[in-house]
Amino acid sequence: MLIGEQPGAQEDLQGRPFVGPAGRLLREALAEVGLDPADLYMTNTVKHFKYTPRGKARLHKRANEAEQAACRPWLAAELARLRPRVVIALGAMAAGTMFGSGFRLTRERGQWRPFGPQAEALATWHPSAILRMRGEDRAAARADLLGDLAAAARRLADQAR
């Protein structure tokens, strides 16, 4: 299970997560590590697209704490229904929802943690954050994302044995 932060403009229009530019980057990374997106459940912590109108464009705006809290029951229901064995939080908002407000992505990214009675989880960069980075920072964060997804692929393969 992959948990993102909140829908973007394309996700809002299509009604599915990870179909915009960040989704393309995520799907490329998944393919590089041998994970098929069709075999994964993808969702978001926040279920609505919050934005600021700017002419014809709708610019992403971060959901506030109250909006995040209002969406948590839906995420909890998804987790209870699916009971995933491996969960990946994409980005700081998703990681904070899963691991608590004290979690720091820059310090704790890529570290496995118990998550519920039967699951393990880790947090990694959100593809949209990588797309906003430049130069060496972007290359390093993309490499981190690939490494974390590869670790998840190994966990899934080990659990299948």
C-alpha positions in Angstrom: 0.0 0.0 0.0 1.3 3.4 -1.0 -0.1 6.4 0.9 0.4 9.9 -0.6 -0.4 13.3 0.8 -3.4 14.7 -1.1 -4.7 14.7 -4.7 -3.3 17.1 -7.2 -5.2 18.8 -10.1 -5.0 15.8 -12.4 -6.0 13.4 -9.6 -8.9 15.6 -8.8 -10.1 15.7 -12.4 -9.6 11.9 -13.0 -10.7 10.7 -9.5 -7.7 8.5 -9.1 -4.4 8.9 -7.2 -1.0 9.4 -8.8 -2.1 10.1 -12.4 -0.4 13.5 -12.8 3.3 14.4 -13.1 4.2 13.0 -9.6 2.3 9.8 -10.5 4.4 9.4 -13.7 7.6 9.7 -11.7 6.3 7.2 -9.1 5.3 4.7 -11.8 8.7 5.0 -13.5 10.4 4.4 -10.1 8.1 1.4 -9.4 8.9 -0.1 -12.8 12.7 0.4 -12.1 12.5 -1.7 -8.9 10.2 -4.4 -10.4 6.9 -3.4 -8.7 3.8 -3.4 -10.8 1.4 -0.5 -9.9 -1.5 -2.8 -10.7 -0.5 -5.0 -7.8 -0.4 -2.1 -5.3 -3.1 -0.1 -3.6 -2.5 3.6 -3.9 -4.4 6.2 -1.8 -3.9 9.6 -0.1 -4.0 10.8 3.4 -6.2 13.7 2.5 -9.0 12.8 0.1 -9.8 16.2 -1.4 -7.8 18.6 -3.6 -7.3 21.8 -1.8 -6.2 24.6 -4.1 -6.0 28.3 -4.7 -7.5 29.6 -8.1 -4.9 31.4 -10.1 -6.5 32.5 -13.4 -7.4 29.2 -15.1 -5.0 27.2 -13.0 -5.7 25.6 -9.7 -2.6 25.7 -7.6 -2.1 23.1 -4.9 -2.5 24.3 -1.3 -1.5 22.1 1.7 -4.4 20.8 3.7 -4.4 22.1 7.2 -4.4 20.0 10.4 -8.2 20.0 10.8 -8.6 18.9 7.2 -6.0 16.2 7.6 -7.8 15.0 10.8 -11.2 15.0 9.1 -9.8 12.6 6.5 -8.1 10.1 8.9 -11.2 7.9 9.4 -11.2 7.1 5.6 -7.6 6.2 5.6 -8.1 4.1 8.8 -11.0 2.3 7.1 -8.9 1.5 4.0 -6.1 0.1 6.2 -8.6 -2.0 8.2 -10.2 -3.3 5.1 -7.0 -4.1 3.1 -4.7 -5.1 6.0 -1.5 -4.5 4.0 1.7 -6.1 5.0 3.9 -3.4 3.7 3.0 0.3 3.8 4.9 3.2 2.2 4.3 6.8 3.2 5.1 9.1 0.4 6.0 12.5 1.9 6.0 14.3 5.2 2.2 14.6 5.6 1.6 10.9 5.0 4.5 10.0 7.3 3.2 12.3 10.0 -0.3 10.7 9.8 1.2 7.2 10.1 4.0 7.8 12.6 2.9 10.9 14.5 3.7 14.6 14.4 7.2 14.1 15.7 8.3 12.1 12.7 10.9 13.9 10.5 11.2 12.7 6.9 14.7 14.1 6.5 15.9 12.2 9.5 13.9 9.0 9.5 13.3 8.3 5.8 13.8 4.7 4.7 13.7 3.2 8.2 11.3 0.3 8.7 8.9 0.5 11.6 6.2 -1.8 12.9 2.8 -0.6 11.7 -0.2 -2.3 13.3 -0.2 -5.9 14.3 0.9 -7.4 10.9 2.5 -4.7 8.9 5.8 -2.8 8.4 6.0 0.7 7.1 8.6 3.2 5.9 8.5 6.7 4.7 10.2 8.2 1.7 10.1 11.2 -0.5 6.9 12.2 -2.3 7.4 12.3 -6.0 6.0 15.8 -6.2 8.7 17.0 -3.8 11.3 15.4 -6.0 9.9 17.2 -9.0 10.3 20.6 -7.2 13.9 19.9 -6.4 16.8 20.9 -8.7 20.2 19.4 -9.6 22.0 17.2 -7.2 19.2 17.4 -4.6 16.7 16.0 -7.2 19.1 13.2 -8.2 19.8 12.3 -4.6 16.1 12.3 -3.6 15.2 10.2 -6.6 17.9 7.7 -5.7 16.5 7.6 -2.1 13.0 6.9 -3.5 14.3 4.1 -5.7 16.2 2.6 -2.8 13.2 2.7 -0.5 10.9 1.2 -3.1 13.5 -1.5 -3.8 13.6 -2.3 -0.1 9.8 -2.6 -0.1 10.0 -4.9 -3.1 12.4 -7.1 -1.2 10.1 -7.2 1.8 7.2 -8.2 -0.3 9.3 -10.9 -2.0 10.5 -12.3 1.3 6.9 -12.4 2.7 5.8 -14.3 -0.4 8.2 -17.1 0.4 
